């Protein structure tokens, strides 16, 4: 590693670069809540008037600087803008940009995502409990070793190839889900019959909330040891732990806090494989003849305003959840829908399994490549 050099981060990357975006200008905004943990791609943005916040261009990396977003891995690479376009986001982001002839923009993303920078940023946090923020000046002064520019590009190419495949599989799943949702809407919403009888959701699902176990202090400490099993919260995957209490396919629905969207639909997640779930989430499973995919599609566009209680802290209890109206759909139609969409469902689950495998490989390689423990030369690995 004699060709590697020691840098301060401020000498390796431009941190919070200056950009001009007049207030009142309509531009692409990236909200903190849309950034997904340990996900390179930014999944969505909104067009809003600029009133303040950090500014960035394509090729920049944005990293959350506030707890718990930083600890949860909210760091992304900006590629949603046009050439020369400037976007903006929350003041709770730190922006990193490559320096000409010194650093590579994709390498910077992986460097910032790696423990080399993350751990320093997390340790630098100050402020009141629950609102702690990174001390940017501390991060700027952090010393680390980095390879020459050609090796940076080679490292980034290896890791980017994994992230690109992960993104492709996510997009495939999104397309399959949309196809199934379209068919559900056509058959069971647009062509719904007035003479269909009604039952309740409690008759067609099982609820496994009693199996939930609070995450212990020991288990929380294990989060630092590596990523193995998803740990689901009420809204999104919050972290990864080294144990699990559920194994299979389940629908997760927010129990308190963020329980519905602005349109009144429930906040849902689809969990497969081994995972842990916190105590703010209902765990559901369909009863035959329905499957989870069918119940998912039903709930995703079902207004739940009437079953939500609590003005300050919205909540959905089991009794109210079970009381939700559910049409008695014709069995023949249900069976046909499930037969048609089973192949979609199987493909989605296979893709999810492959995503987990690729994520584990990427997360294993990333710190080794960034630190020089594993070297990349001419697109070949050699362990030093």
HUMOFEN-V194773 format. One record per residue. N is the residue number from 1. NEAR is the number of other C-alpha atoms within 8 Angstrom. Layout:
# HUMOFEN-V194773
N|NEAR ; N|NEAR
This chain:
# HUMOFEN-V194773
1|5 ; 2|4 ; 3|6 ; 4|9 ; 5|9 ; 6|8 ; 7|10 ; 8|11 ; 9|12 ; 10|9 ; 11|7 ; 12|11 ; 13|12 ; 14|11 ; 15|10 ; 16|10 ; 17|10 ; 18|5 ; 19|7 ; 20|4 ; 21|8 ; 22|6 ; 23|8 ; 24|7 ; 25|9 ; 26|8 ; 27|11 ; 28|12 ; 29|11 ; 30|13 ; 31|9 ; 32|10 ; 33|5 ; 34|10 ; 35|13 ; 36|11 ; 37|11 ; 38|10 ; 39|11 ; 40|8 ; 41|9 ; 42|14 ; 43|7 ; 44|6 ; 45|10 ; 46|7 ; 47|8 ; 48|9 ; 49|9 ; 50|13 ; 51|6 ; 52|6 ; 53|9 ; 54|12 ; 55|14 ; 56|12 ; 57|11 ; 58|12 ; 59|11 ; 60|14 ; 61|14 ; 62|12 ; 63|12 ; 64|12 ; 65|12 ; 66|12 ; 67|10 ; 68|7 ; 69|10 ; 70|14 ; 71|8 ; 72|10 ; 73|10 ; 74|15 ; 75|18 ; 76|14 ; 77|14 ; 78|14 ; 79|8 ; 80|6 ; 81|12 ; 82|6 ; 83|5 ; 84|6 ; 85|8 ; 86|12 ; 87|12 ; 88|13 ; 89|12 ; 90|10 ; 91|8 ; 92|8 ; 93|12 ; 94|13 ; 95|14 ; 96|13 ; 97|14 ; 98|14 ; 99|10 ; 100|5 ; 101|5 ; 102|9 ; 103|13 ; 104|11 ; 105|11 ; 106|11 ; 107|12 ; 108|14 ; 109|13 ; 110|12 ; 111|10 ; 112|12 ; 113|11 ; 114|11 ; 115|9 ; 116|11 ; 117|12 ; 118|11 ; 119|8 ; 120|11 ; 121|14 ; 122|10 ; 123|6 ; 124|10 ; 125|10 ; 126|8 ; 127|7 ; 128|6 ; 129|5 ; 130|6 ; 131|8 ; 132|11 ; 133|10 ; 134|12 ; 135|10 ; 136|8 ; 137|6 ; 138|9 ; 139|13 ; 140|10 ; 141|9 ; 142|10 ; 143|8 ; 144|9 ; 145|9 ; 146|11 ; 147|10 ; 148|10 ; 149|10 ; 150|6 ; 151|10 ; 152|13 ; 153|11 ; 154|12 ; 155|12 ; 156|11 ; 157|8 ; 158|9 ; 159|12 ; 160|9 ; 161|8 ; 162|11 ; 163|12 ; 164|8 ; 165|8 ; 166|11 ; 167|9 ; 168|8 ; 169|11 ; 170|11 ; 171|8 ; 172|9 ; 173|11 ; 174|8 ; 175|8 ; 176|10 ; 177|9 ; 178|8 ; 179|8 ; 180|11 ; 181|9 ; 182|8 ; 183|9 ; 184|12 ; 185|9 ; 186|9 ; 187|9 ; 188|9 ; 189|8 ; 190|7 ; 191|7 ; 192|8 ; 193|5 ; 194|4 ; 195|4 ; 196|9 ; 197|7 ; 198|8 ; 199|9 ; 200|12 ; 201|12 ; 202|10 ; 203|7 ; 204|10 ; 205|10 ; 206|9 ; 207|8 ; 208|9 ; 209|8 ; 210|4 ; 211|6 ; 212|10 ; 213|8 ; 214|6 ; 215|7 ; 216|6 ; 217|6 ; 218|6 ; 219|11 ; 220|10 ; 221|8 ; 222|10 ; 223|12 ; 224|6 ; 225|7 ; 226|9 ; 227|12 ; 228|9 ; 229|12 ; 230|13 ; 231|13 ; 232|13 ; 233|11 ; 234|16 ; 235|10 ; 236|7 ; 237|9 ; 238|10 ; 239|11 ; 240|11 ; 241|16 ; 242|12 ; 243|9 ; 244|10 ; 245|11 ; 246|8 ; 247|9 ; 248|8 ; 249|10 ; 250|11 ; 251|13 ; 252|13 ; 253|14 ; 254|17 ; 255|13 ; 256|12 ; 257|10 ; 258|11 ; 259|14 ; 260|11 ; 261|9 ; 262|5 ; 263|6 ; 264|10 ; 265|14 ; 266|14 ; 267|13 ; 268|10 ; 269|9 ; 270|8 ; 271|10 ; 272|11 ; 273|9 ; 274|11 ; 275|15 ; 276|13 ; 277|11 ; 278|13 ; 279|8 ; 280|10 ; 281|14 ; 282|12 ; 283|11 ; 284|12 ; 285|12 ; 286|11 ; 287|9 ; 288|6 ; 289|7 ; 290|11 ; 291|11 ; 292|11 ; 293|7 ; 294|9 ; 295|10 ; 296|9 ; 297|11 ; 298|9 ; 299|9 ; 300|10 ; 301|7 ; 302|9 ; 303|8 ; 304|11 ; 305|7 ; 306|4 ; 307|9 ; 308|10 ; 309|7 ; 310|7 ; 311|5 ; 312|4 ; 313|7 ; 314|12 ; 315|11 ; 316|13 ; 317|7 ; 318|6 ; 319|6 ; 320|10 ; 321|11 ; 322|10 ; 323|9 ; 324|11 ; 325|8 ; 326|8 ; 327|9 ; 328|8 ; 329|9 ; 330|6 ; 331|7 ; 332|6 ; 333|8 ; 334|11 ; 335|9 ; 336|8 ; 337|10 ; 338|11 ; 339|8 ; 340|8 ; 341|9 ; 342|8 ; 343|8 ; 344|11 ; 345|9 ; 346|8 ; 347|9 ; 348|11 ; 349|9 ; 350|8 ; 351|11 ; 352|11 ; 353|9 ; 354|8 ; 355|11 ; 356|8 ; 357|8 ; 358|10 ; 359|11 ; 360|10 ; 361|8 ; 362|11 ; 363|9 ; 364|8 ; 365|10 ; 366|11 ; 367|11 ; 368|10 ; 369|12 ; 370|12 ; 371|10 ; 372|9 ; 373|9 ; 374|12 ; 375|10 ; 376|12 ; 377|9 ; 378|5 ; 379|7 ; 380|6 ; 381|8 ; 382|8 ; 383|6 ; 384|6
